[in-house]
Amino acid sequence: MTETNSLKKTARIAGLLYLGVVLTGIFTLMYVPSKLFVADNASLTYQNIASSQSLLRFGIVGGLLCYTFFLFLPLVLYKLLKPVNENYAKLMVLFAVLSVPIFFLNVQNLFSILSLINEGQSKFGLTSEQTQSQVMLCLNKYDNGMRIVHIFSGLWLLPFGYLVYKSGFLPKILGILLMLGCFGYLINFIGNTLISDYSKLGLSSYISLPASIGEIGICLWLLVMGAKEKNKINN
């Protein structure tokens, strides 16, 4: 197998893993919350989850799959991008992998919600109102945990974007978007931490746009195009 073919194969494996991250991430982090969780409405959130427990369970499985894919993705990208700059490639892997155990620990809050829905009144002796309050508390803990996860979701994009930009076999514009995406994640984290009603300002979706475009773009490029020869990208 020639070096170019080996590079393309590694790139497409990374693309497949990235596609797994993107699809399961959209389902778990966007679709499921949009159907079940209602901010500042404990009663409606409780009713949504109680009537659609299977959706939350699929969301949990989807999240675990997402971060399992994400555990292996940077390792494959390391093989692809190590020749560009080994130190930056190691930093990329470190930041990405650190988010995985944090997410796995955070998922226990969703399991706690299921326990409260099914056993809150019978096993724990809680009233309906107390159960709803506990469900919202666990949900808030989960949201706070995801903010910590997203710190590393942002940090890994900086060395990753730099490696893409400098690679010569991947589009520079995607590298720029990925690096901008890092700062988008960090700005949203700081905004949510310092401003109590930051989510209501409607800025977060715009600030996270470069990361979304960059990650979906690099996923599709790796999957469809693979890694092109340096002179083809640079010209």
LUMDODREN-665264 format. One record per residue (C-alpha): residue number from 1; x, z, y. Coordinates in pm, whole numbers, plus 50000, padded with zeros to 5 digits. Layout:
BEGIN
+-----+-------+-------+-------+
| num |     u |     w |     v |
+-----+-------+-------+-------+
| NUM |     X |     Z |     Y |
...
+-----+-------+-------+-------+
This chain:
BEGIN
+-----+-------+-------+-------+
| num |     u |     w |     v |
+-----+-------+-------+-------+
|   1 | 50000 | 50000 | 50000 |
|   2 | 50143 | 49899 | 50337 |
|   3 | 50183 | 50147 | 50622 |
|   4 | 49904 | 49977 | 50820 |
|   5 | 49661 | 49994 | 50526 |
|   6 | 49750 | 50359 | 50466 |
|   7 | 49685 | 50434 | 50833 |
|   8 | 49346 | 50261 | 50818 |
|   9 | 49249 | 50449 | 50502 |
|  10 | 49338 | 50785 | 50658 |
|  11 | 49148 | 50691 | 50973 |
|  12 | 48835 | 50600 | 50778 |
|  13 | 48847 | 50923 | 50575 |
|  14 | 48864 | 51108 | 50908 |
|  15 | 48572 | 50897 | 51031 |
|  16 | 48360 | 50990 | 50728 |
|  17 | 48434 | 51360 | 50776 |
|  18 | 48360 | 51329 | 51148 |
|  19 | 48030 | 51156 | 51068 |
|  20 | 47940 | 51450 | 50845 |
|  21 | 48019 | 51689 | 51130 |
|  22 | 47815 | 51487 | 51382 |
|  23 | 47504 | 51441 | 51164 |
|  24 | 47486 | 51798 | 51034 |
|  25 | 47574 | 51929 | 51380 |
|  26 | 47291 | 51737 | 51548 |
|  27 | 47046 | 51867 | 51289 |
|  28 | 47165 | 52228 | 51296 |
|  29 | 47256 | 52278 | 51661 |
|  30 | 46996 | 52057 | 51827 |
|  31 | 46699 | 51963 | 51608 |
|  32 | 46635 | 52298 | 51437 |
|  33 | 46658 | 52511 | 51756 |
|  34 | 46433 | 52266 | 51943 |
|  35 | 46163 | 52309 | 51679 |
|  36 | 46186 | 52685 | 51620 |
|  37 | 46340 | 52878 | 51907 |
|  38 | 46159 | 52937 | 52237 |
|  39 | 46359 | 53119 | 52501 |
|  40 | 46195 | 53433 | 52640 |
|  41 | 45897 | 53404 | 52404 |
|  42 | 45943 | 53638 | 52107 |
|  43 | 45592 | 53590 | 51972 |
|  44 | 45605 | 53211 | 51960 |
|  45 | 45958 | 53209 | 51817 |
|  46 | 45848 | 53451 | 51544 |
|  47 | 45544 | 53236 | 51461 |
|  48 | 45751 | 52917 | 51452 |
|  49 | 46007 | 53063 | 51212 |
|  50 | 45746 | 53237 | 50996 |
|  51 | 45554 | 52912 | 50949 |
|  52 | 45867 | 52696 | 50902 |
|  53 | 46114 | 52914 | 50717 |
|  54 | 46234 | 52620 | 50510 |
|  55 | 46349 | 52442 | 50828 |
|  56 | 46560 | 52742 | 50928 |
|  57 | 46702 | 52762 | 50574 |
|  58 | 46795 | 52393 | 50586 |
|  59 | 46946 | 52460 | 50928 |
|  60 | 47165 | 52734 | 50781 |
|  61 | 47280 | 52507 | 50499 |
|  62 | 47338 | 52225 | 50747 |
|  63 | 47550 | 52452 | 50966 |
|  64 | 47763 | 52566 | 50673 |
|  65 | 47813 | 52204 | 50568 |
|  66 | 47898 | 52107 | 50926 |
|  67 | 48177 | 52361 | 50955 |
|  68 | 48300 | 52290 | 50603 |
|  69 | 48346 | 51927 | 50708 |
|  70 | 48506 | 52056 | 51028 |
|  71 | 48753 | 52260 | 50826 |
|  72 | 48890 | 51947 | 50656 |
|  73 | 48856 | 51705 | 50950 |
|  74 | 49153 | 51832 | 51156 |
|  75 | 49372 | 51836 | 50845 |
|  76 | 49310 | 51464 | 50793 |
|  77 | 49352 | 51398 | 51166 |
|  78 | 49682 | 51587 | 51150 |
|  79 | 49808 | 51340 | 50889 |
|  80 | 49695 | 51053 | 51111 |
|  81 | 49829 | 51185 | 51442 |
|  82 | 50135 | 51387 | 51339 |
|  83 | 50371 | 51093 | 51411 |
|  84 | 50248 | 51088 | 51773 |
|  85 | 50345 | 51450 | 51847 |
|  86 | 50373 | 51708 | 51569 |
|  87 | 50343 | 52014 | 51796 |
|  88 | 50022 | 51892 | 51959 |
|  89 | 49887 | 51799 | 51615 |
|  90 | 49952 | 52154 | 51491 |
|  91 | 49781 | 52298 | 51800 |
|  92 | 49481 | 52071 | 51737 |
|  93 | 49449 | 52201 | 51380 |
|  94 | 49488 | 52565 | 51487 |
|  95 | 49215 | 52554 | 51752 |
|  96 | 48974 | 52365 | 51525 |
|  97 | 49022 | 52582 | 51216 |
|  98 | 48982 | 52907 | 51414 |
|  99 | 48620 | 52818 | 51491 |
| 100 | 48521 | 52797 | 51123 |
| 101 | 48536 | 53167 | 51017 |
| 102 | 48373 | 53268 | 51346 |
| 103 | 48078 | 53038 | 51272 |
| 104 | 48047 | 53157 | 50911 |
| 105 | 48034 | 53520 | 51028 |
| 106 | 47785 | 53432 | 51299 |
| 107 | 47542 | 53276 | 51049 |
| 108 | 47464 | 53624 | 50917 |
| 109 | 47242 | 53663 | 51225 |
| 110 | 47020 | 53380 | 51096 |
| 111 | 47005 | 53542 | 50752 |
| 112 | 46903 | 53866 | 50927 |
| 113 | 46620 | 53679 | 51099 |
| 114 | 46490 | 53560 | 50761 |
| 115 | 46508 | 53916 | 50626 |
| 116 | 46313 | 54046 | 50924 |
| 117 | 46048 | 53775 | 50890 |
| 118 | 45995 | 53849 | 50520 |
| 119 | 46062 | 54224 | 50498 |
| 120 | 46057 | 54362 | 50850 |
| 121 | 45726 | 54540 | 50813 |
| 122 | 45714 | 54611 | 50438 |
| 123 | 46074 | 54715 | 50374 |
| 124 | 46200 | 54836 | 50710 |
| 125 | 45874 | 54987 | 50837 |
| 126 | 45874 | 54793 | 51163 |
| 127 | 45564 | 54709 | 51359 |
| 128 | 45487 | 54347 | 51438 |
| 129 | 45614 | 54388 | 51793 |
| 130 | 45933 | 54559 | 51675 |
| 131 | 45996 | 54282 | 51423 |
| 132 | 45958 | 54017 | 51691 |
| 133 | 46199 | 54207 | 51917 |
| 134 | 46455 | 54236 | 51638 |
| 135 | 46424 | 53865 | 51562 |
| 136 | 46497 | 53782 | 51926 |
| 137 | 46791 | 54026 | 51927 |
| 138 | 46943 | 53855 | 51623 |
| 139 | 46881 | 53517 | 51783 |
| 140 | 47056 | 53628 | 52102 |
| 141 | 47349 | 53754 | 51895 |
| 142 | 47363 | 53416 | 51721 |
| 143 | 47360 | 53232 | 52056 |
| 144 | 47638 | 53456 | 52189 |
| 145 | 47839 | 53393 | 51874 |
| 146 | 47799 | 53018 | 51918 |
| 147 | 47940 | 53048 | 52269 |
| 148 | 48255 | 53196 | 52119 |
| 149 | 48263 | 52915 | 51861 |
| 150 | 48230 | 52660 | 52140 |
| 151 | 48544 | 52791 | 52311 |
| 152 | 48743 | 52654 | 52019 |
| 153 | 48514 | 52349 | 51993 |
| 154 | 48643 | 52271 | 52340 |
| 155 | 49006 | 52380 | 52308 |
| 156 | 49080 | 52158 | 52009 |
| 157 | 48965 | 51852 | 52204 |
| 158 | 49252 | 51884 | 52454 |
| 159 | 49541 | 51824 | 52209 |
| 160 | 49321 | 51588 | 52007 |
| 161 | 49238 | 51381 | 52314 |
| 162 | 49601 | 51376 | 52422 |
| 163 | 49710 | 51252 | 52078 |
| 164 | 49442 | 50981 | 52083 |
| 165 | 49550 | 50875 | 52432 |
| 166 | 49918 | 50859 | 52337 |
| 167 | 49873 | 50716 | 51988 |
| 168 | 49879 | 50348 | 52073 |
| 169 | 49643 | 50272 | 51784 |
| 170 | 49327 | 50438 | 51918 |
| 171 | 49146 | 50358 | 52247 |
| 172 | 49288 | 50549 | 52545 |
| 173 | 48941 | 50586 | 52704 |
| 174 | 48826 | 50793 | 52407 |
| 175 | 49128 | 51020 | 52450 |
| 176 | 49038 | 51072 | 52816 |
| 177 | 48676 | 51153 | 52729 |
| 178 | 48786 | 51402 | 52464 |
| 179 | 49018 | 51581 | 52707 |
| 180 | 48739 | 51593 | 52968 |
| 181 | 48513 | 51727 | 52694 |
| 182 | 48744 | 52025 | 52649 |
| 183 | 48692 | 52128 | 53011 |
| 184 | 48319 | 52066 | 52978 |
| 185 | 48292 | 52317 | 52694 |
| 186 | 48497 | 52573 | 52886 |
| 187 | 48297 | 52526 | 53208 |
| 188 | 47972 | 52579 | 53017 |
| 189 | 48112 | 52892 | 52853 |
| 190 | 48221 | 53037 | 53188 |
| 191 | 47887 | 52937 | 53347 |
| 192 | 47684 | 53105 | 53071 |
| 193 | 47902 | 53416 | 53095 |
| 194 | 47901 | 53457 | 53473 |
| 195 | 47555 | 53324 | 53566 |
| 196 | 47257 | 53484 | 53394 |
| 197 | 47023 | 53185 | 53439 |
| 198 | 47290 | 52916 | 53397 |
| 199 | 47094 | 52740 | 53120 |
| 200 | 46802 | 52694 | 53359 |
| 201 | 47016 | 52504 | 53610 |
| 202 | 47021 | 52199 | 53382 |
| 203 | 47392 | 52134 | 53434 |
| 204 | 47521 | 52201 | 53083 |
| 205 | 47391 | 51878 | 52929 |
| 206 | 47564 | 51668 | 53197 |
| 207 | 47888 | 51865 | 53177 |
| 208 | 47898 | 51826 | 52798 |
| 209 | 47833 | 51450 | 52816 |
| 210 | 48202 | 51341 | 52803 |
| 211 | 48254 | 51548 | 52486 |
| 212 | 47945 | 51398 | 52322 |
| 213 | 48042 | 51039 | 52409 |
| 214 | 48405 | 51097 | 52318 |
| 215 | 48337 | 51261 | 51981 |
| 216 | 48069 | 51014 | 51871 |
| 217 | 48285 | 50730 | 51999 |
| 218 | 48598 | 50836 | 51811 |
| 219 | 48389 | 50904 | 51500 |
| 220 | 48247 | 50550 | 51501 |
| 221 | 48582 | 50393 | 51589 |
| 222 | 48760 | 50568 | 51302 |
| 223 | 48479 | 50486 | 51061 |
| 224 | 48427 | 50120 | 51155 |
| 225 | 48755 | 50004 | 51303 |
| 226 | 49004 | 50240 | 51141 |
| 227 | 49341 | 50258 | 51315 |
| 228 | 49457 | 49934 | 51468 |
| 229 | 49816 | 49828 | 51515 |
| 230 | 49971 | 49962 | 51835 |
| 231 | 50011 | 49628 | 52006 |
| 232 | 49644 | 49541 | 51955 |
| 233 | 49527 | 49851 | 52141 |
| 234 | 49788 | 49839 | 52412 |
| 235 | 49725 | 49474 | 52503 |
+-----+-------+-------+-------+
